[in-house]
Amino acid sequence: QLQLVESGGGLVQPGGSLRLSCAASGPIFRVKIMGWYRQTPGKQRELVAEIPSGGSPNYSDSVKARFTISRDSAKNTVDLQMNSLKPEDTAVYYCYAAARPSLSSLIDRNYWGQGTQVTVSS
Protein backbone atom coordinates (compact mmCIF):
# COMPACT_ATOMS: atom_id res chain seq x y z
CA GLN A 1 0.00 0.00 0.00
CA LEU A 2 0.95 3.62 -0.27
CA GLN A 3 3.52 4.87 2.23
CA LEU A 4 4.05 8.51 3.11
CA VAL A 5 7.27 9.78 4.67
CA GLU A 6 7.59 13.31 6.03
CA SER A 7 10.74 15.30 6.60
CA GLY A 8 11.81 18.84 7.39
CA GLY A 9 10.41 19.38 10.86
CA GLY A 10 12.41 20.96 13.61
CA LEU A 11 12.78 23.81 16.05
CA VAL A 12 12.52 27.38 14.80
CA GLN A 13 12.11 30.80 16.36
CA PRO A 14 8.90 32.78 15.97
CA GLY A 15 8.91 34.48 12.61
CA GLY A 16 11.14 31.84 11.11
CA SER A 17 10.51 29.42 8.29
CA LEU A 18 10.49 25.70 7.66
CA ARG A 19 9.82 23.60 4.62
CA LEU A 20 8.16 20.25 5.11
CA SER A 21 8.39 17.56 2.48
CA CYS A 22 6.44 14.38 1.96
CA ALA A 23 7.22 11.57 -0.43
CA ALA A 24 4.71 8.90 -1.36
CA SER A 25 5.84 5.49 -2.48
CA GLY A 26 4.52 2.01 -2.99
CA PRO A 27 1.90 0.43 -5.20
CA ILE A 28 -1.03 2.71 -5.89
CA PHE A 29 -3.25 3.36 -8.83
CA ARG A 30 -3.82 7.08 -8.52
CA VAL A 31 -3.13 9.71 -5.90
CA LYS A 32 -5.90 12.27 -6.05
CA ILE A 33 -5.28 14.61 -3.13
CA MET A 34 -2.20 15.30 -1.07
CA GLY A 35 -1.94 17.61 1.88
CA TRP A 36 -1.01 18.30 5.45
CA TYR A 37 -2.76 18.03 8.78
CA ARG A 38 -1.45 18.93 12.19
CA GLN A 39 -2.27 17.86 15.72
CA THR A 40 -1.50 19.04 19.23
CA PRO A 41 -2.31 17.21 22.47
CA GLY A 42 -5.97 17.51 23.38
CA LYS A 43 -7.07 18.64 19.96
CA GLN A 44 -8.35 16.92 16.87
CA ARG A 45 -6.14 16.62 13.87
CA GLU A 46 -6.87 19.66 11.74
CA LEU A 47 -6.39 20.38 8.09
CA VAL A 48 -3.56 22.76 7.29
CA ALA A 49 -3.53 22.64 3.52
CA GLU A 50 -4.36 20.28 0.69
CA ILE A 51 -4.10 20.26 -3.05
CA PRO A 52 -5.96 18.00 -5.45
CA SER A 53 -4.63 16.79 -8.76
CA GLY A 54 -5.09 19.58 -11.25
CA GLY A 55 -6.86 21.75 -8.71
CA SER A 56 -6.34 24.74 -6.49
CA PRO A 57 -4.96 24.45 -2.97
CA ASN A 58 -7.13 24.81 0.08
CA TYR A 59 -5.77 26.36 3.28
CA SER A 60 -7.04 26.79 6.77
CA ASP A 61 -7.72 30.42 7.62
CA SER A 62 -4.99 30.46 10.24
CA VAL A 63 -2.21 29.67 7.77
CA LYS A 64 -3.46 30.92 4.41
CA ALA A 65 -1.36 34.08 4.36
CA ARG A 66 1.78 32.35 5.62
CA PHE A 67 1.96 28.81 4.25
CA THR A 68 2.23 27.57 0.70
CA ILE A 69 1.56 24.03 -0.44
CA SER A 70 3.08 22.64 -3.61
CA ARG A 71 2.90 19.30 -5.32
CA ASP A 72 4.84 17.36 -7.88
CA SER A 73 2.36 14.83 -9.19
CA ALA A 74 4.97 13.06 -11.31
CA LYS A 75 7.07 12.32 -8.23
CA ASN A 76 4.15 11.99 -5.81
CA THR A 77 5.61 14.52 -3.45
CA VAL A 78 4.04 17.42 -1.61
CA ASP A 79 5.78 20.25 0.22
CA LEU A 80 4.62 22.82 2.72
CA GLN A 81 6.53 26.08 2.90
CA MET A 82 5.87 27.58 6.31
CA ASN A 83 6.75 31.24 6.79
CA SER A 84 6.19 33.69 9.63
CA LEU A 85 5.82 30.82 12.05
CA LYS A 86 4.04 31.40 15.33
CA PRO A 87 4.17 29.46 18.59
CA GLU A 88 0.63 28.29 17.96
CA ASP A 89 1.88 26.52 14.84
CA THR A 90 3.68 24.07 17.10
CA ALA A 91 2.31 20.61 16.36
CA VAL A 92 3.00 17.28 14.79
CA TYR A 93 2.44 17.69 11.09
CA TYR A 94 1.10 14.73 9.13
CA CYS A 95 1.22 14.21 5.43
CA TYR A 96 -1.85 12.59 3.93
CA ALA A 97 -3.05 11.36 0.61
CA ALA A 98 -6.42 10.39 -0.76
CA ALA A 99 -5.83 7.74 -3.35
CA ARG A 100 -7.41 4.98 -5.33
CA PRO A 101 -5.58 1.86 -4.17
CA SER A 102 -5.82 -0.13 -7.38
CA LEU A 103 -7.48 -0.26 -10.73
CA SER A 104 -10.11 -2.63 -9.38
CA SER A 105 -10.88 -0.53 -6.31
CA LEU A 106 -14.24 1.22 -6.34
CA ILE A 107 -13.48 3.67 -3.55
CA ASP A 108 -10.67 5.93 -2.48
CA ARG A 109 -8.73 5.52 0.74
CA ASN A 110 -6.89 7.93 3.00
CA TYR A 111 -3.24 7.35 3.85
CA TRP A 112 -1.17 8.98 6.57
CA GLY A 113 2.46 9.54 7.28
CA GLN A 114 4.05 9.07 10.69
CA GLY A 115 4.29 12.79 11.35
CA THR A 116 7.08 15.28 11.86
CA GLN A 117 7.40 17.60 14.84
CA VAL A 118 7.39 21.34 14.32
CA THR A 119 8.22 23.45 17.35
CA VAL A 120 8.12 27.24 17.25
CA SER A 121 9.76 28.73 20.30
CA SER A 122 12.25 31.38 21.29
N, C-alpha and C positions, 0 to 999 in steps of 0.2 A: 504494500500500500504506500501511498504518498507519505514522505517524511519531510518535515520542515525543520530547518536548523537556523536559529537566530545568532547574530553576532553584533558586536559594536556597543554593548552596554558598558556602563562604568559610572564613575563619580565625576561630576562636573560642578562648577560653581554656578550660582544663579546668574542668568544672563548668558551663559555659555551655550555651546552647541554639541550635539552628538549626531552621528549618523548610524542608524540601525540597518542591518541587512538581513535578509532571509532568503535562503536557497531551498527550493523544493526539488526533491529527487524521488526516484522510485517509479514503479509502473503506475500509470494513470492514463486515462483516455483524454481528458480535457480539463484544464484548470480554468474555471470561469471567473472567480473573484479571488483576489489576494488582498490582505490588509493586516492591520494591527489592532489588537486590543491591549488593555492594560488593567492591572488589578492591584489593589492595596488591601491589607488586612481589614476585614470587616465590611468590605464593599464588594458588590458584584463586579464581575469583569465587564468593562465598558469599552465600547468601540472608540478607537482613536481616529482611524482613517481606513478607507478601503477603496479599491479601484477595480472595476470589472473589466473584462476583456473588451477593448474597443470603446470603453465608456469614460465618463468623467469621474474624478475622485469625489468621495464624500468624506467630510471631516466633522468631528464633533465641534460644537461652538467654542469650546475652551481652547482648542488648538488651531483652529482654522487659519488664523493670521500668522502663526508661528511655525507650523509644521508643513512639510511637503512630502507627499507620497509619490513614488515613481515605480514603474514596473517594466521589466524586460520580459515580455511574454515568450520570446524565443529561448531564453535561458531559464524561465520559470523562477525569476528572482523578483523580490520587491524590497525597496528601501524606504526608510523614513528619515528624512532630514529634519532634525529637531533644533530649532533656533530659539533664542530668548527663553531659555529654560527657567522654570520657576520651581520652588520647592514642592509645590503641589503636583508637579509632574512626576515626582518620585513614585515608582511603581515597578512591578515586573511587567515587562512588555512581551506580549505573545504574538507571534506571527500566525496567521490562519489562512486557510484556503478553502473555498467551496469548489468542489470538483466532481466531475462524473468519473466514477472509479474505473469503468470499463465500457467497451462498446455495447455490451449486453445489459448494462445497468440502466434501469428506468428512472432512477432518482439520483440526485446529487448528494454528496456527503460533505461534512465539514471536517477539516483536519487542523490540528494544532501543533505548534512547536512547543519546546520545553520551557521557553521563556528566557529573557535576559534582563538582569537587574539594571535599572536606571536610578541613580541617586543624585539629587540636586541639593547641594548643601555647601555652605561656606565654611 
